[in-house]
Amino acid sequence: MSARILVVDDIEANVRLLEAKLTAEYYEVLTARDGPTALALAAAEKPDIVLLDVMMPGMDGFDVCRRLKNDPDTRHIPVVLVTALDGRSDRIQGLEAGADEFLTKPIDDVMLFARVRSLTRLKLVMDELRDREASGRRMGVIAGAANRLGGAGGRVLIVDDNPRQAQRLADELGVEHRPVVESDIEKAALAAKGPVDLLIVNATARGFDGLRFAAQLRSDEATRHLPILAIIDFDERPRLVKALEIGVNDVLAKPVDPEELAARARTQIRRKRYTDYLRDNLDQSLELAVTDQLTGLHNRRYMTGQLEALVRRAQRGGDPVAALMVDIDHFKKINDTYGHDVGDEVLREFAARLASNVRAIDLPCRYGGEEFTVIMPDTGLADAERIAERIRLHVAGAPFRVAHGREILTVTISIGVAATLGETDTPEALLKRADAAVYEAKAAGRNRVIARAA
């Protein structure tokens, strides 16, 4: 898996060494010698990862990282701080600035590439979600962008069979979050499918294999995107690398440092909330793309795709498909007399009555203007005609109260009914017959149902 990596260091020899290592592994490398140049390159080139030296003159790596994470255009880019410092306070400071990881000089190549691969996978997912969100905003189906999402108040599941360590973790996290401890691996797997923002697993547990548990969570659709923080012995380097390879989001060395635990937990929870925001917007944009905004029914685009699939099945010998074409009688007169606001109220009320009088398997849609259609799977002409008559009676049988109840209107509808005829029938032909039947109903005096067998 390749990636574009921005290497930032004020010492040319360090830049060249990292550039050579990364290029040999087929990564594309960008370079910068100072903080301002790095910020400009990150904004312009949108690299997949930033490898950022801490000790630079002028603007140090902590400040550069902080500015990257405060910029909406670059905050999603993973940052790995590279430093000769190995002090606890420097590590905490980097994590608080928003860094995703620390690498200590001289850089361990195995850890470098394990981290790069892990963060590249994360960045690919994030990029896809961001691209889809941007498309939704351009189409006008998503409004605005993400607000600043915090990393406090998270729901944390601690999976550990060491009761003393688990309780210590819960006490330390309980200051900011809502931790729950689970020592039984099967119960933990069920709990992970609930509302959880972060899972912390003891990868050195005696009663279960923490990494196998993490791998199982990654293979389950319900927990695939759940952030996992593994507590691991850093002296067991192969196990540490394996944790990153199977999809663990972050690792924490034993013995656990409380402040580092808090910083890493906040980072993972903040990132999850951002990806959840993007996924929710994606779901919303997909829903809006196939929904009529006025009535809440599906729109013509969605109906067309569903009808094509049903008709293909009928052509291969499956059950017939029926279509109702429904037109509100004299709707133009309602608009002209009472105004378009009242007309919209009539459309919404009619849509509600239509949806409540069809079966669960039926698909009521707004076709356009005052025209609606109902696609009815596994339905012949006679059954469709009976349902159409029920809809007509329900609409005509009770007046529409509009304009905050000040106006009471009698509304009627004309319905055309058609059903598939055999192997050669098409969606277009089916709708055309239903549409022709609507015109017959209107020509015959309106407020009636006409079915066309051919």
Backbone hydrogen bonds, N-H to C=O, Kabsch-Sander energy under -0.5 kcal/mol:
donor,donor_aa,acceptor,acceptor_aa,energy
5,I,3,A,-0.6
5,I,28,E,-3.1
6,L,49,I,-2.7
7,V,5,I,-0.6
7,V,30,L,-3.1
8,V,6,L,-0.5
8,V,51,L,-2.9
9,D,7,V,-0.5
9,D,32,A,-2.0
12,E,10,D,-0.6
15,V,11,I,-1.8
16,R,12,E,-2.8
17,L,13,A,-2.1
18,L,14,N,-2.3
19,E,15,V,-2.8
20,A,16,R,-2.4
21,K,17,L,-2.2
22,L,18,L,-2.7
23,T,19,E,-2.5
24,A,20,A,-1.9
25,E,21,K,-0.7
25,E,22,L,-0.6
26,Y,23,T,-1.9
27,Y,22,L,-2.3
28,E,3,A,-2.3
30,L,5,I,-2.9
32,A,7,V,-2.0
38,A,34,D,-2.0
39,L,35,G,-2.5
40,A,36,P,-2.1
41,L,37,T,-2.6
42,A,38,A,-2.7
43,A,39,L,-2.1
44,A,40,A,-2.0
45,E,41,L,-3.4
46,K,42,A,-1.5
48,D,4,R,-2.7
49,I,4,R,-1.4
50,V,78,P,-2.2
51,L,6,L,-3.0
51,L,49,I,-0.5
52,L,50,V,-0.7
52,L,80,V,-3.0
53,D,8,V,-2.6
53,D,51,L,-0.5
54,V,82,V,-1.7
56,M,54,V,-1.4
59,M,57,P,-1.1
60,D,58,G,-0.7
61,G,54,V,-2.7
64,V,60,D,-2.2
65,C,61,G,-2.7
66,R,62,F,-2.4
67,R,63,D,-2.3
68,L,64,V,-2.4
69,K,65,C,-2.4
70,N,66,R,-1.2
71,D,67,R,-0.8
71,D,68,L,-0.6
74,T,71,D,-1.6
75,R,71,D,-2.0
77,I,74,T,-1.9
80,V,50,V,-3.2
81,L,79,V,-0.5
81,L,101,E,-2.6
82,V,52,L,-3.1
83,T,81,L,-0.5
83,T,103,L,-2.2
91,R,87,G,-1.8
92,I,88,R,-2.5
93,Q,89,S,-2.4
94,G,90,D,-2.2
95,L,91,R,-2.2
96,E,92,I,-2.7
97,A,93,Q,-1.5
98,G,95,L,-1.2
99,A,94,G,-2.4
100,D,79,V,-2.9
101,E,79,V,-1.2
103,L,81,L,-2.9
105,K,83,T,-2.7
109,D,107,I,-0.7
112,L,108,D,-2.7
113,F,109,D,-2.5
114,A,110,V,-2.0
115,R,111,M,-2.5
116,V,112,L,-2.4
117,R,113,F,-2.4
118,S,114,A,-2.1
119,L,115,R,-2.8
120,T,116,V,-2.2
121,R,117,R,-1.9
122,L,118,S,-1.6
123,K,119,L,-2.5
124,L,120,T,-2.3
125,V,121,R,-1.8
126,M,122,L,-2.3
127,D,123,K,-2.9
128,E,124,L,-2.0
129,L,125,V,-2.1
130,R,126,M,-2.6
131,D,127,D,-2.7
132,R,128,E,-2.1
133,E,129,L,-2.2
134,A,130,R,-2.5
135,S,131,D,-2.1
136,G,132,R,-2.2
137,R,133,E,-2.2
138,R,134,A,-2.3
139,M,135,S,-2.0
140,G,136,G,-0.6
140,G,137,R,-0.6
141,V,136,G,-2.1
142,I,136,G,-1.1
150,G,148,R,-0.5
153,G,176,E,-1.8
156,V,154,G,-0.7
156,V,178,R,-1.3
157,L,198,L,-2.7
158,I,156,V,-0.6
158,I,180,V,-3.4
159,V,157,L,-0.6
159,V,200,I,-3.4
160,D,158,I,-0.7
160,D,182,E,-1.2
166,A,162,N,-2.9
167,Q,163,P,-2.3
168,R,164,R,-2.0
169,L,165,Q,-2.5
170,A,166,A,-2.5
171,D,167,Q,-2.5
172,E,168,R,-2.3
173,L,169,L,-2.6
174,G,170,A,-2.0
175,V,172,E,-0.6
176,E,173,L,-1.4
177,H,173,L,-3.1
178,R,154,G,-3.3
180,V,156,V,-2.5
182,E,158,I,-2.9
185,I,183,S,-0.6
188,A,184,D,-2.3
189,A,185,I,-1.9
190,L,186,E,-1.5
191,A,187,K,-2.6
192,A,188,A,-2.2
193,K,190,L,-1.1
194,G,191,A,-1.7
196,V,194,G,-1.7
197,D,155,R,-2.9
198,L,155,R,-1.6
199,L,227,P,-2.4
200,I,157,L,-2.8
201,V,199,L,-0.5
201,V,229,L,-2.1
202,N,159,V,-2.2
203,A,201,V,-1.0
203,A,231,I,-2.1
205,A,202,N,-1.4
210,G,208,F,-0.9
213,F,209,D,-2.2
214,A,210,G,-2.0
215,A,211,L,-2.5
216,Q,212,R,-2.2
217,L,213,F,-2.0
218,R,214,A,-1.9
219,S,215,A,-1.3
220,D,216,Q,-0.7
220,D,217,L,-0.7
223,T,220,D,-1.1
224,R,220,D,-0.9
226,L,223,T,-1.5
229,L,199,L,-2.9
230,A,228,I,-0.5
230,A,250,D,-2.5
231,I,201,V,-2.6
232,I,230,A,-0.6
232,I,252,L,-2.5
234,F,232,I,-0.7
236,E,233,D,-1.9
237,R,235,D,-1.5
240,L,236,E,-2.0
241,V,237,R,-2.7
242,K,238,P,-2.3
243,A,239,R,-2.0
244,L,240,L,-1.5
245,E,241,V,-2.1
246,I,242,K,-2.2
247,G,244,L,-0.8
248,V,243,A,-2.3
249,N,228,I,-1.1
250,D,228,I,-1.7
252,L,230,A,-2.6
254,K,232,I,-1.3
261,L,257,D,-2.8
262,A,258,P,-2.4
263,A,259,E,-2.4
264,R,260,E,-2.7
265,A,261,L,-2.4
266,R,262,A,-2.2
267,T,263,A,-2.1
268,Q,264,R,-2.3
269,I,265,A,-2.5
270,R,266,R,-2.7
271,R,267,T,-2.2
272,K,268,Q,-2.3
273,R,269,I,-2.4
274,Y,270,R,-1.7
275,T,271,R,-2.6
276,D,272,K,-2.9
277,Y,273,R,-2.1
278,L,274,Y,-2.2
279,R,275,T,-2.7
280,D,276,D,-2.9
281,N,277,Y,-2.2
282,L,278,L,-2.1
283,D,279,R,-2.7
284,Q,280,D,-2.5
285,S,281,N,-2.7
286,L,282,L,-2.4
287,E,283,D,-2.3
288,L,284,Q,-2.8
289,A,285,S,-1.9
290,V,286,L,-0.8
290,V,287,E,-0.9
291,T,288,L,-0.8
292,D,297,L,-3.5
293,Q,291,T,-0.6
296,G,292,D,-2.4
298,H,364,P,-1.0
299,N,290,V,-2.1
303,M,299,N,-2.3
304,T,300,R,-2.4
305,G,301,R,-1.5
306,Q,302,Y,-2.1
307,L,303,M,-2.8
308,E,304,T,-2.1
309,A,305,G,-1.5
310,L,306,Q,-2.1
311,V,307,L,-2.7
312,R,308,E,-2.1
313,R,309,A,-1.8
314,A,310,L,-2.0
315,Q,311,V,-2.5
316,R,312,R,-1.2
317,G,314,A,-1.6
318,G,313,R,-2.2
322,A,376,M,-2.4
323,A,418,A,-2.9
324,L,374,V,-2.5
325,M,416,G,-2.8
326,V,324,L,-0.5
326,V,372,F,-3.5
327,D,414,S,-2.6
328,I,370,E,-1.5
329,D,412,T,-2.3
331,F,328,I,-1.0
334,I,330,H,-1.2
335,N,331,F,-2.1
336,D,332,K,-2.7
337,T,333,K,-2.3
338,Y,334,I,-2.7
339,G,334,I,-0.6
339,G,335,N,-1.7
343,G,339,G,-1.9
344,D,340,H,-2.5
345,E,341,D,-1.8
346,V,342,V,-2.4
347,L,343,G,-2.2
348,R,344,D,-2.4
349,E,345,E,-2.6
350,F,346,V,-2.9
351,A,347,L,-2.4
352,A,348,R,-2.0
353,R,349,E,-2.1
354,L,350,F,-2.9
355,A,351,A,-2.7
356,S,352,A,-1.7
357,N,353,R,-0.6
357,N,354,L,-1.2
358,V,355,A,-0.7
362,D,359,R,-1.0
363,L,375,I,-2.6
365,C,373,T,-3.1
366,R,298,H,-2.2
367,Y,365,C,-0.7
367,Y,371,E,-1.7
368,G,371,E,-1.8
371,E,368,G,-2.5
372,F,326,V,-3.0
373,T,365,C,-2.4
374,V,324,L,-2.0
375,I,363,L,-2.3
376,M,322,A,-3.1
379,T,320,P,-1.6
379,T,376,M,-0.6
384,A,380,G,-2.1
385,E,381,L,-2.2
386,R,382,A,-1.9
387,I,383,D,-2.0
388,A,384,A,-2.5
389,E,385,E,-2.1
390,R,386,R,-1.7
391,I,387,I,-2.2
392,R,388,A,-2.4
393,L,389,E,-2.3
394,H,390,R,-2.0
395,V,391,I,-2.1
396,A,392,R,-2.4
397,G,393,L,-1.9
398,A,394,H,-0.5
398,A,395,V,-0.6
400,F,409,L,-3.4
401,R,399,P,-0.5
402,V,400,F,-0.7
402,V,407,E,-2.7
406,R,403,A,-1.7
407,E,402,V,-2.2
409,L,400,F,-2.9
409,L,407,E,-0.5
411,V,409,L,-0.7
414,S,327,D,-2.6
415,I,448,R,-2.3
416,G,325,M,-2.9
417,V,450,I,-2.3
418,A,323,A,-1.9
420,T,321,V,-2.3
425,D,422,G,-1.2
430,L,426,T,-2.3
431,L,427,P,-2.4
432,K,428,E,-2.1
433,R,429,A,-2.1
434,A,430,L,-2.0
435,D,431,L,-2.6
436,A,432,K,-2.3
437,A,433,R,-2.0
438,V,434,A,-1.6
439,Y,435,D,-1.8
440,E,436,A,-1.7
441,A,437,A,-2.3
442,K,438,V,-2.3
443,A,439,Y,-2.4
444,A,440,E,-1.7
445,G,442,K,-1.2
446,R,441,A,-2.4
450,I,415,I,-2.6
452,R,417,V,-2.9
453,A,451,A,-0.6
